[in-house]
């Protein structure tokens, strides 16, 4: 079994786990996450820890934790290098929004420990809505009231939704006017990974049949967008290919995961280095064909090549959504003990089981404690090492 297959198998297990998981303190201190990894014996412990680190806004450490599963310096054949050089970079956001005008179904994936992928999908929403997209399907959702409530809640799905950038993605979609729906399968003991792919596709096909003139955006994990042969052979076909079978519609599939940075820069995909871009790009040749990997790679229609992250005071610069979000620096004069967790909730969402718009751990008094937030009123909650609230105040972000 190759590495991709192993990862897919483990995430099948993790997805089952996190859908059932009820966690009193989902936002944990780094020390507690590391301690659990040391004593945990499950084979997917690094994946779960990486997800937990992402959930407290620590993108860098989440990547580094993921890398503990192993990796190697990537090699690229001369043939693949020459093939890649035929393509030129185009801004990924602009390309997708323009291409989507002639599509009815767009499927984009994510790595569950990589909040950048969720932020990038968020950046597409306004343009896609303008181009007629009205439905957003997500696999992590289990909340029948979200379209009425207009914001996600802690118990509204899997562990992934509790991460701020996932919640922000859903909130942004709701504010724009998207209808959200869950396409995940119903877990029953005895069902297989193949059953999951089939049932996911059936749920999407049903929504499309019920809304025959609507356009759909699907945000999925990893290999579910695979239109070729998936990493797990027992799947036979992944969700995206099954959707095509059931609807006759060929989706526009966008892979974010394969050419994204690793925690160890030496393990970065070779195409990141070859593209050498400061922005997220899709490579297009003179025939208007998109680069999707190797010469015979049928995984997806195109591959986003994200640049290596630039950090500003410890926070990824892409969190600002090209300046649409603002930086709020927490004043630490009233904080007398460290470390602390800082959580920023949209007004009226904390008391209604909402999910914070941003979370950071402030490790010491010298740290620049920047939160990245849209304009609006927020409730800021500061918790000490014992998860006790020591500060609770409101702040207007202008």
C-alpha positions as a Python dict, from the first residue, in 0.01 Angstrom:
ca = {
    (1, 'X'): (0, 0, 0),
    (2, 'X'): (146, 339, -100),
    (3, 'X'): (160, 643, 124),
    (4, 'X'): (-149, 804, -31),
    (5, 'X'): (-347, 489, 36),
    (6, 'X'): (-231, 477, 397),
    (7, 'X'): (-329, 840, 451),
    (8, 'X'): (-670, 782, 294),
    (9, 'X'): (-736, 475, 509),
    (10, 'X'): (-640, 660, 824),
    (11, 'X'): (-859, 955, 737),
    (12, 'X'): (-1151, 720, 682),
    (13, 'X'): (-1097, 613, 1043),
    (14, 'X'): (-1045, 967, 1169),
    (15, 'X'): (-1359, 1096, 997),
    (16, 'X'): (-1563, 826, 1166),
    (17, 'X'): (-1401, 917, 1497),
    (18, 'X'): (-1446, 1292, 1483),
    (19, 'X'): (-1808, 1275, 1371),
    (20, 'X'): (-1885, 1095, 1697),
    (21, 'X'): (-1647, 1293, 1915),
    (22, 'X'): (-1786, 1531, 2176),
    (23, 'X'): (-1512, 1747, 2319),
    (24, 'X'): (-1562, 1973, 2619),
    (25, 'X'): (-1247, 2172, 2539),
    (26, 'X'): (-1192, 2159, 2162),
    (27, 'X'): (-938, 2443, 2175),
    (28, 'X'): (-640, 2300, 2358),
    (29, 'X'): (-303, 2436, 2461),
    (30, 'X'): (-7, 2320, 2254),
    (31, 'X'): (139, 2145, 2557),
    (32, 'X'): (-176, 1936, 2603),
    (33, 'X'): (-184, 1843, 2233),
    (34, 'X'): (181, 1734, 2247),
    (35, 'X'): (125, 1536, 2566),
    (36, 'X'): (-162, 1344, 2409),
    (37, 'X'): (54, 1258, 2108),
    (38, 'X'): (323, 1117, 2337),
    (39, 'X'): (85, 879, 2514),
    (40, 'X'): (-150, 802, 2223),
    (41, 'X'): (-115, 468, 2043),
    (42, 'X'): (-361, 504, 1754),
    (43, 'X'): (-195, 502, 1408),
    (44, 'X'): (-355, 834, 1308),
    (45, 'X'): (-237, 1026, 1619),
    (46, 'X'): (-23, 1273, 1423),
    (47, 'X'): (-311, 1350, 1188),
    (48, 'X'): (-547, 1416, 1478),
    (49, 'X'): (-285, 1627, 1658),
    (50, 'X'): (-222, 1827, 1340),
    (51, 'X'): (-596, 1892, 1316),
    (52, 'X'): (-603, 2005, 1680),
    (53, 'X'): (-311, 2242, 1620),
    (54, 'X'): (-487, 2386, 1317),
    (55, 'X'): (-796, 2433, 1534),
    (56, 'X'): (-605, 2670, 1766),
    (57, 'X'): (-478, 2869, 1469),
    (58, 'X'): (-123, 2736, 1475),
    (59, 'X'): (-76, 2667, 1104),
    (60, 'X'): (300, 2618, 1119),
    (61, 'X'): (296, 2364, 1400),
    (62, 'X'): (5, 2182, 1232),
    (63, 'X'): (218, 2129, 920),
    (64, 'X'): (516, 2020, 1130),
    (65, 'X'): (303, 1771, 1325),
    (66, 'X'): (166, 1625, 1002),
    (67, 'X'): (523, 1571, 882),
    (68, 'X'): (593, 1340, 1176),
    (69, 'X'): (423, 1069, 972),
    (70, 'X'): (728, 1084, 747),
    (71, 'X'): (835, 1225, 415),
    (72, 'X'): (1120, 1258, 170),
    (73, 'X'): (1284, 1506, -64),
    (74, 'X'): (1068, 1495, -381),
    (75, 'X'): (1221, 1400, -713),
    (76, 'X'): (1096, 1505, -1053),
    (77, 'X'): (1180, 1331, -1379),
    (78, 'X'): (1328, 1527, -1667),
    (79, 'X'): (1020, 1440, -1871),
    (80, 'X'): (785, 1586, -1611),
    (81, 'X'): (1005, 1895, -1570),
    (82, 'X'): (1000, 1963, -1944),
    (83, 'X'): (625, 1911, -1951),
    (84, 'X'): (575, 2159, -1667),
    (85, 'X'): (782, 2426, -1842),
    (86, 'X'): (518, 2440, -2119),
    (87, 'X'): (273, 2593, -1872),
    (88, 'X'): (256, 2953, -1752),
    (89, 'X'): (109, 3073, -1421),
    (90, 'X'): (-230, 3238, -1397),
    (91, 'X'): (-385, 3376, -1080),
    (92, 'X'): (-572, 3080, -932),
    (93, 'X'): (-868, 3276, -797),
    (94, 'X'): (-929, 3466, -1122),
    (95, 'X'): (-889, 3154, -1335),
    (96, 'X'): (-1134, 2946, -1131),
    (97, 'X'): (-1402, 3216, -1115),
    (98, 'X'): (-1383, 3275, -1490),
    (99, 'X'): (-1372, 2905, -1577),
    (100, 'X'): (-1665, 2836, -1345),
    (101, 'X'): (-1895, 3052, -1560),
    (102, 'X'): (-1932, 2764, -1805),
    (103, 'X'): (-1949, 2490, -1539),
    (104, 'X'): (-2236, 2363, -1328),
    (105, 'X'): (-2040, 2167, -1068),
    (106, 'X'): (-1706, 2270, -911),
    (107, 'X'): (-1531, 2038, -665),
    (108, 'X'): (-1234, 2167, -466),
    (109, 'X'): (-1051, 1972, -197),
    (110, 'X'): (-855, 2041, 121),
    (111, 'X'): (-607, 1882, 357),
    (112, 'X'): (-779, 1875, 695),
    (113, 'X'): (-475, 2018, 876),
    (114, 'X'): (-428, 2304, 628),
    (115, 'X'): (-642, 2612, 697),
    (116, 'X'): (-499, 2785, 389),
    (117, 'X'): (-714, 2560, 172),
    (118, 'X'): (-1029, 2672, 354),
    (119, 'X'): (-930, 3037, 328),
    (120, 'X'): (-870, 2998, -45),
    (121, 'X'): (-1213, 2841, -98),
    (122, 'X'): (-1358, 3130, 103),
    (123, 'X'): (-1189, 3374, -136),
    (124, 'X'): (-1380, 3216, -427),
    (125, 'X'): (-1728, 3248, -280),
    (126, 'X'): (-1821, 3602, -381),
    (127, 'X'): (-1710, 3553, -743),
    (128, 'X'): (-1881, 3215, -771),
    (129, 'X'): (-2203, 3353, -626),
    (130, 'X'): (-2193, 3633, -883),
    (131, 'X'): (-2158, 3364, -1151),
    (132, 'X'): (-2473, 3185, -1038),
    (133, 'X'): (-2352, 2934, -778),
    (134, 'X'): (-2608, 2892, -503),
    (135, 'X'): (-2533, 2561, -325),
    (136, 'X'): (-2229, 2470, -115),
    (137, 'X'): (-2188, 2104, -17),
    (138, 'X'): (-1951, 2007, 265),
    (139, 'X'): (-1869, 1666, 406),
    (140, 'X'): (-1811, 1785, 763),
    (141, 'X'): (-2158, 1930, 821),
    (142, 'X'): (-2436, 1773, 1027),
    (143, 'X'): (-2664, 2066, 1105),
    (144, 'X'): (-3019, 2083, 968),
    (145, 'X'): (-3078, 2436, 1104),
    (146, 'X'): (-2768, 2613, 973),
    (147, 'X'): (-2941, 2777, 676),
    (148, 'X'): (-3200, 2930, 910),
    (149, 'X'): (-2957, 3017, 1193),
    (150, 'X'): (-2697, 3164, 953),
    (151, 'X'): (-2389, 3050, 1143),
    (152, 'X'): (-2228, 2712, 1230),
    (153, 'X'): (-2228, 2572, 1583),
    (154, 'X'): (-1990, 2354, 1784),
    (155, 'X'): (-2206, 2042, 1761),
    (156, 'X'): (-2296, 2103, 1396),
    (157, 'X'): (-2064, 1848, 1243),
    (158, 'X'): (-1723, 1693, 1270),
    (159, 'X'): (-1417, 1823, 1452),
    (160, 'X'): (-1310, 2005, 1135),
    (161, 'X'): (-1595, 2260, 1154),
    (162, 'X'): (-1469, 2372, 1495),
    (163, 'X'): (-1161, 2517, 1324),
    (164, 'X'): (-1215, 2891, 1274),
    (165, 'X'): (-1134, 2909, 903),
    (166, 'X'): (-1377, 2627, 825),
    (167, 'X'): (-1645, 2805, 1027),
    (168, 'X'): (-1560, 3133, 854),
    (169, 'X'): (-1598, 2962, 516),
    (170, 'X'): (-1948, 2847, 608),
    (171, 'X'): (-2043, 3184, 762),
    (172, 'X'): (-1923, 3375, 454),
    (173, 'X'): (-2124, 3144, 226),
    (174, 'X'): (-2437, 3191, 436),
    (175, 'X'): (-2397, 3569, 441),
    (176, 'X'): (-2366, 3575, 61),
    (177, 'X'): (-2683, 3369, 18),
    (178, 'X'): (-2554, 3016, -44),
    (179, 'X'): (-2762, 2721, 71),
    (180, 'X'): (-2541, 2478, 261),
    (181, 'X'): (-2596, 2103, 258),
    (182, 'X'): (-2431, 1797, 402),
    (183, 'X'): (-2344, 1523, 154),
    (184, 'X'): (-2158, 1292, 394),
    (185, 'X'): (-2267, 932, 420),
    (186, 'X'): (-2447, 792, 722),
    (187, 'X'): (-2206, 573, 912),
    (188, 'X'): (-2340, 230, 1000),
    (189, 'X'): (-2122, -53, 1122),
    (190, 'X'): (-2027, -273, 831),
    (191, 'X'): (-2026, -4, 565),
    (192, 'X'): (-1705, 20, 362),
    (193, 'X'): (-1500, 306, 223),
    (194, 'X'): (-1652, 227, -117),
    (195, 'X'): (-1997, 266, 36),
    (196, 'X'): (-1892, 608, 158),
    (197, 'X'): (-1788, 727, -190),
    (198, 'X'): (-2112, 592, -338),
    (199, 'X'): (-2335, 749, -75),
    (200, 'X'): (-2158, 1086, -89),
    (201, 'X'): (-2213, 1094, -465),
    (202, 'X'): (-2576, 989, -428),
    (203, 'X'): (-2641, 1275, -183),
    (204, 'X'): (-2487, 1529, -421),
    (205, 'X'): (-2672, 1386, -722),
    (206, 'X'): (-3001, 1403, -531),
    (207, 'X'): (-2948, 1772, -451),
    (208, 'X'): (-2859, 1847, -812),
    (209, 'X'): (-3164, 1661, -943),
    (210, 'X'): (-3386, 1855, -703),
    (211, 'X'): (-3238, 2184, -822),
    (212, 'X'): (-3186, 2123, -1195),
    (213, 'X'): (-3096, 2481, -1287),
    (214, 'X'): (-2866, 2552, -992),
    (215, 'X'): (-2487, 2559, -982),
    (216, 'X'): (-2298, 2373, -709),
    (217, 'X'): (-1968, 2412, -523),
    (218, 'X'): (-1844, 2108, -331),
    (219, 'X'): (-1568, 2141, -71),
    (220, 'X'): (-1424, 1797, 12),
    (221, 'X'): (-1122, 1629, 165),
    (222, 'X'): (-826, 1486, -23),
    (223, 'X'): (-893, 1208, -272),
    (224, 'X'): (-1272, 1239, -285),
    (225, 'X'): (-1234, 1471, -587),
    (226, 'X'): (-1033, 1208, -777),
    (227, 'X'): (-1174, 1152, -1126),
    (228, 'X'): (-916, 885, -1208),
    (229, 'X'): (-801, 589, -1001),
    (230, 'X'): (-812, 674, -629),
    (231, 'X'): (-535, 588, -387),
    (232, 'X'): (-746, 318, -224),
    (233, 'X'): (-817, 63, -497),
    (234, 'X'): (-1112, -82, -302),
    (235, 'X'): (-1300, 243, -367),
    (236, 'X'): (-1292, 157, -738),
    (237, 'X'): (-1402, 515, -801),
    (238, 'X'): (-1400, 822, -578),
    (239, 'X'): (-1697, 1049, -508),
    (240, 'X'): (-1629, 1287, -799),
    (241, 'X'): (-1623, 1008, -1057),
    (242, 'X'): (-1938, 855, -906),
    (243, 'X'): (-2116, 1192, -938),
    (244, 'X'): (-2035, 1196, -1309),
    (245, 'X'): (-2180, 846, -1345),
    (246, 'X'): (-2500, 942, -1163),
    (247, 'X'): (-2562, 1283, -1318),
    (248, 'X'): (-2383, 1279, -1654),
    (249, 'X'): (-2216, 1604, -1549),
    (250, 'X'): (-1838, 1626, -1561),
    (251, 'X'): (-1728, 1838, -1262),
    (252, 'X'): (-1450, 2095, -1272),
    (253, 'X'): (-1215, 1945, -1013),
    (254, 'X'): (-948, 2152, -837),
    (255, 'X'): (-674, 1986, -631),
    (256, 'X'): (-526, 2200, -352),
    (257, 'X'): (-351, 1926, -159),
    (258, 'X'): (-82, 1783, -386),
    (259, 'X'): (117, 2102, -441),
    (260, 'X'): (89, 2261, -97),
    (261, 'X'): (377, 2329, 136),
    (262, 'X'): (498, 2086, 401),
    (263, 'X'): (621, 2165, 752),
    (264, 'X'): (968, 2064, 638),
    (265, 'X'): (1046, 2287, 339),
    (266, 'X'): (1281, 2022, 198),
    (267, 'X'): (977, 1799, 145),
    (268, 'X'): (785, 2057, -56),
    (269, 'X'): (649, 1941, -389),
    (270, 'X'): (894, 2019, -670),
    (271, 'X'): (632, 2214, -863),
    (272, 'X'): (619, 2476, -585),
    (273, 'X'): (985, 2549, -646),
    (274, 'X'): (947, 2549, -1024),
    (275, 'X'): (647, 2783, -1020),
    (276, 'X'): (835, 3017, -785),
    (277, 'X'): (524, 3229, -731),
    (278, 'X'): (431, 3459, -445),
    (279, 'X'): (62, 3399, -508),
    (280, 'X'): (-156, 3092, -562),
    (281, 'X'): (-150, 2993, -929),
    (282, 'X'): (-293, 2749, -1180),
    (283, 'X'): (-64, 2662, -1468),
    (284, 'X'): (-206, 2692, -1820),
    (285, 'X'): (-40, 2612, -2155),
    (286, 'X'): (-79, 2771, -2499),
    (287, 'X'): (-370, 2537, -2577),
    (288, 'X'): (-555, 2660, -2267),
    (289, 'X'): (-499, 2324, -2099),
    (290, 'X'): (-442, 2325, -1723),
    (291, 'X'): (-158, 2151, -1545),
    (292, 'X'): (-286, 1871, -1324),
    (293, 'X'): (29, 1684, -1227),
    (294, 'X'): (218, 1428, -1427),
    (295, 'X'): (168, 1382, -1800),
    (296, 'X'): (-90, 1106, -1756),
    (297, 'X'): (-237, 1227, -1425),
    (298, 'X'): (-617, 1203, -1428),
    (299, 'X'): (-672, 1290, -1061),
    (300, 'X'): (-821, 1635, -1119),
    (301, 'X'): (-872, 1893, -1392),
    (302, 'X'): (-619, 2129, -1243),
    (303, 'X'): (-386, 2174, -951),
    (304, 'X'): (-343, 2489, -744),
    (305, 'X'): (18, 2561, -657),
    (306, 'X'): (16, 2757, -333),
    (307, 'X'): (330, 2953, -242),
    (308, 'X'): (529, 2900, 74),
    (309, 'X'): (359, 3095, 353),
    (310, 'X'): (487, 3435, 462),
    (311, 'X'): (432, 3498, 833),
    (312, 'X'): (361, 3834, 995),
    (313, 'X'): (413, 3823, 1372),
    (314, 'X'): (359, 3449, 1362),
    (315, 'X'): (34, 3455, 1163),
    (316, 'X'): (8, 3354, 795),
    (317, 'X'): (-37, 3658, 571),
    (318, 'X'): (-312, 3480, 370),
    (319, 'X'): (-541, 3500, 673),
    (320, 'X'): (-614, 3863, 586),
    (321, 'X'): (-789, 3765, 260),
    (322, 'X'): (-595, 4032, 68),
    (323, 'X'): (-673, 4297, 329),
    (324, 'X'): (-1044, 4223, 370),
    (325, 'X'): (-976, 4112, 726),
    (326, 'X'): (-810, 4337, 980),
    (327, 'X'): (-537, 4280, 1238),
    (328, 'X'): (-638, 4322, 1601),
    (329, 'X'): (-352, 4314, 1850),
    (330, 'X'): (-457, 4204, 2197),
    (331, 'X'): (-324, 4428, 2473),
    (332, 'X'): (-170, 4207, 2736),
    (333, 'X'): (-162, 4455, 3026),
    (334, 'X'): (-457, 4284, 3192),
    (335, 'X'): (-318, 3932, 3144),
    (336, 'X'): (-118, 3828, 3448),
    (337, 'X'): (-52, 3463, 3363),
    (338, 'X'): (73, 3280, 3055),
    (339, 'X'): (11, 3089, 2838),
    (340, 'X'): (-348, 3180, 2756),
    (341, 'X'): (-592, 3102, 2478),
    (342, 'X'): (-764, 3395, 2309),
    (343, 'X'): (-1092, 3331, 2127),
    (344, 'X'): (-1282, 3591, 1924),
    (345, 'X'): (-1655, 3526, 1873),
    (346, 'X'): (-1890, 3721, 1652),
    (347, 'X'): (-2137, 3906, 1869),
    (348, 'X'): (-2426, 3690, 1994),
    (349, 'X'): (-2265, 3367, 1868),
    (350, 'X'): (-2070, 3260, 2180),
    (351, 'X'): (-2383, 3222, 2393),
    (352, 'X'): (-2551, 3032, 2110),
    (353, 'X'): (-2285, 2761, 2076),
    (354, 'X'): (-2108, 2943, 1791),
    (355, 'X'): (-1752, 2887, 1670),
    (356, 'X'): (-1482, 3152, 1718),
    (357, 'X'): (-1376, 3354, 1414),
    (358, 'X'): (-1015, 3323, 1530),
    (359, 'X'): (-818, 3145, 1801),
    (360, 'X'): (-459, 3192, 1913),
    (361, 'X'): (-243, 3076, 2199),
    (362, 'X'): (-44, 3358, 2361),
    (363, 'X'): (260, 3188, 2506),
    (364, 'X'): (423, 3481, 2685),
    (365, 'X'): (403, 3857, 2743),
    (366, 'X'): (657, 3931, 2467),
    (367, 'X'): (453, 3766, 2192),
    (368, 'X'): (271, 3994, 1948),
    (369, 'X'): (-83, 3863, 1988),
    (370, 'X'): (-251, 3931, 1656),
    (371, 'X'): (-600, 3813, 1571),
    (372, 'X'): (-723, 3836, 1210),
    (373, 'X'): (-1089, 3938, 1188),
    (374, 'X'): (-1348, 4089, 957),
    (375, 'X'): (-1491, 4427, 1055),
    (376, 'X'): (-1761, 4400, 1320),
    (377, 'X'): (-1828, 4355, 1689),
    (378, 'X'): (-1663, 4063, 1870),
    (379, 'X'): (-1663, 3906, 2212),
    (380, 'X'): (-1306, 3830, 2316),
    (381, 'X'): (-1258, 3552, 2570),
    (382, 'X'): (-922, 3479, 2733),
    (383, 'X'): (-869, 3143, 2906),
    (384, 'X'): (-584, 3049, 3138),
    (385, 'X'): (-387, 2727, 3147),
    (386, 'X'): (-669, 2560, 3343),
    (387, 'X'): (-922, 2656, 3072),
    (388, 'X'): (-1081, 2909, 3307),
    (389, 'X'): (-1206, 3238, 3162),
    (390, 'X'): (-999, 3523, 3305),
    (391, 'X'): (-1104, 3801, 3066),
    (392, 'X'): (-1429, 3856, 2875),
    (393, 'X'): (-1485, 4179, 2682),
    (394, 'X'): (-1626, 4321, 2359),
    (395, 'X'): (-1421, 4481, 2082),
    (396, 'X'): (-1525, 4666, 1767),
    (397, 'X'): (-1303, 4586, 1469),
    (398, 'X'): (-1307, 4880, 1228),
}
